[in-house]
Amino acid sequence: MTLTIVDAMNVIGSRPQTRWWRNRDQAMRNFIEDLTEWGTAQLEAGDDVLIVFDGDPVSGLDDAPLPLIFAERPGPDGADDLIVEIVEDDEDPETIVVITSDAGLRGRLANLGARVDGVSTLLRQIPR
């Protein structure tokens, strides 16, 4: 079983067509909608998925079809810190894949045993 952790704001930010800076909350809701088919397939295959967001929870995601969490620590690296904590706390980090193109986060994960895939790996699998 694999756990795929998605650095959500990093992925959203890599999709300029979403114009997330105009309506961050809607971009987050749209992202979950875009990920639903991919994430459901992962879960049905027996793997786990976790979507990690920076910032405060937004309305409309309370009943999201995929597991997601919001970093409790405010700030731009809140989700990065949470992702690192999850990997550090896992007994078998080799079973974790983190989706991010954030060089800083990649560096922090380098020696923890998790595999890191770039955002393009995920974007090829979801609708645009």
C-alpha positions in Angstrom: 0.0 0.0 0.0 1.2 3.5 -0.9 0.3 6.8 0.7 0.3 9.6 -1.8 0.5 13.1 -0.2 -0.3 16.0 -2.4 1.2 19.4 -1.6 -2.1 21.0 -2.8 -1.2 24.7 -3.0 2.0 23.8 -4.9 0.0 21.9 -7.4 -2.7 24.6 -7.6 0.0 27.3 -8.1 1.5 25.4 -11.0 -1.8 25.7 -12.9 -2.1 29.4 -13.8 -5.2 28.8 -15.7 -7.0 28.4 -12.4 -6.3 32.0 -11.5 -6.2 30.9 -7.9 -5.0 34.3 -6.8 -8.4 35.8 -7.7 -10.4 33.3 -5.6 -8.2 31.0 -3.5 -11.1 29.2 -1.8 -12.8 28.4 -5.1 -9.5 27.2 -6.6 -9.2 24.8 -3.6 -12.7 23.5 -4.2 -12.1 23.1 -7.9 -8.8 21.3 -7.3 -10.6 18.7 -5.1 -13.2 18.3 -7.8 -10.4 17.8 -10.4 -8.7 15.2 -8.2 -11.7 13.2 -7.3 -11.6 10.7 -10.2 -7.8 10.2 -9.7 -8.1 10.0 -6.0 -11.0 7.6 -6.0 -9.1 5.3 -8.3 -6.1 5.3 -5.9 -8.3 4.5 -3.0 -10.2 1.7 -4.8 -6.8 0.2 -5.7 -6.0 0.0 -2.0 -3.7 3.0 -1.7 -4.1 6.0 0.5 -4.3 9.6 -0.6 -3.9 12.7 1.6 -4.4 16.3 0.2 -2.5 18.9 2.4 -3.5 22.5 2.1 -1.9 25.7 3.6 -4.2 28.1 5.4 -7.5 27.9 7.1 -10.2 25.4 6.1 -12.6 26.7 3.4 -16.3 26.2 3.2 -17.5 23.6 0.8 -14.8 21.0 1.6 -16.3 19.6 4.8 -17.7 16.6 2.9 -14.9 16.3 0.3 -14.7 12.9 -1.4 -11.0 12.7 -0.7 -9.1 12.8 2.6 -7.6 16.3 3.2 -6.2 18.4 6.0 -5.2 22.0 6.5 -1.9 22.8 8.1 -2.6 24.2 11.6 0.5 26.4 11.6 -0.1 29.5 9.6 2.3 30.8 7.0 3.5 29.7 3.6 5.4 26.7 4.8 2.7 25.3 7.1 1.8 22.5 4.7 5.5 21.7 4.0 6.1 21.4 7.8 3.1 19.1 8.2 4.1 16.9 5.2 7.6 16.5 6.7 6.1 15.6 10.1 3.9 13.0 8.5 6.8 11.4 6.7 9.1 11.5 9.8 6.4 9.9 11.9 5.7 7.1 9.5 7.1 3.7 10.3 7.7 2.9 6.7 8.4 6.2 4.8 9.5 4.2 1.7 5.7 3.6 1.0 5.1 7.4 0.8 5.0 9.4 -2.4 4.9 13.2 -2.1 3.7 15.2 -5.0 5.4 18.6 -5.1 7.7 20.7 -7.2 8.7 22.8 -4.2 12.5 22.6 -4.1 12.7 23.4 -0.4 10.3 20.7 0.5 12.1 18.2 -1.8 15.3 19.0 0.0 13.7 18.4 3.4 12.4 15.1 2.2 15.6 13.9 0.5 16.9 11.8 3.4 13.6 10.7 4.9 13.0 7.8 2.6 9.8 9.1 0.8 9.7 9.3 -3.0 9.0 12.7 -4.4 7.3 13.1 -7.7 6.9 16.5 -9.5 3.6 18.1 -10.1 3.7 17.2 -13.8 3.4 13.6 -12.8 0.0 14.3 -11.2 -1.2 16.8 -13.8 -0.9 14.2 -16.5 -3.4 12.1 -14.7 -6.1 14.7 -13.9 -8.4 16.9 -16.1 -7.2 20.4 -16.7 
